[in-house]
Amino acid sequence: MERKDDLPARLYLFSLSTIIYPLPTGGTLEMVLPAYLVETARGRHILIDTGMSPDVPHPPQATPASKETNVLEQLAALGLGPEDIDAVICTHFDVDHAGFHDHFPASEFVVQRKHYEVARGGNPRFALARSHWDHPALRYTLVHGDVELFPGFTLLETSGHVPGHQSVLFRLPKMGLVLLAIDAVMMERLFLPERKAWPKDCDEEQLRASTRKLLQIVQREDVKLVVFGHDGIQWQSLKKSPEFYE
């Protein structure tokens, strides 16, 4: 999908739902379930993740804190349909990130080879959404490590939450560099070099290495905006679609 004459132009943040979880220690945790859309200067549309699987209910202890929507509705509000999506970046196949993949059969799907092989190999973690991400109509491009997919748009391998997780770094014309950490760093308060893993993170050592990698990129490259994958508090202050960053 490389186009050397094209560059990222706009970022739309899709807040699909917000969930409140009770914490064992008291208090609550506010988590947003997102997807993202990058529009290029020449009108291509790059979707990053597709949101929660429609056939999997939220955990019973979770309380919805906002009206639930889905990626198709968010795209329709922008006058777009699945046929308008040139590529879907798969950060990973967890059920809240890959639930609508099968609605985009005309798109190119881009995923880290390591993650694809682990998931296709039968890892039970990714079974809940398998009918959506492993649909026979979908075509995948497998990448390895950090890859500039097209000028100004780079995929960063950030294993730890899952094997072969990827984050996304791109440059907007006015704002500058934007980092979508996705689940490599779900909450802003976890963006620390000596962080601890959460129960759903699969490898604490890799998670720390990926976090340090992103911290170094932010400092070295003067990243202007870091969007954390599920931070409901941060997302309250961000522009949500139909507003956009450019």
Secondary structure, 3 states (H helix, E strand, C coil): CCCCCCCEEEEEEEEEEEEEEECCCCCEEEEEEEEEEEEECCCCEEEECCCCCCCCCCCCCCEECCCCCCHHHHHHHCCCCHHHCCEEECCCCCCCCCCCHHHCCCCEEEEEHHHHHHHHCCCHHHCCCHHHHCCCCCEEEEECCCEEEECCEEEEECCCCCCCCEEEEEEECCCEEEEEEECCCCCHHHCCCCCCCCCCCCCHHHHHHHHHHHHHHHHHHCCCEEEECCEHHHHHCCCCCCCCEC
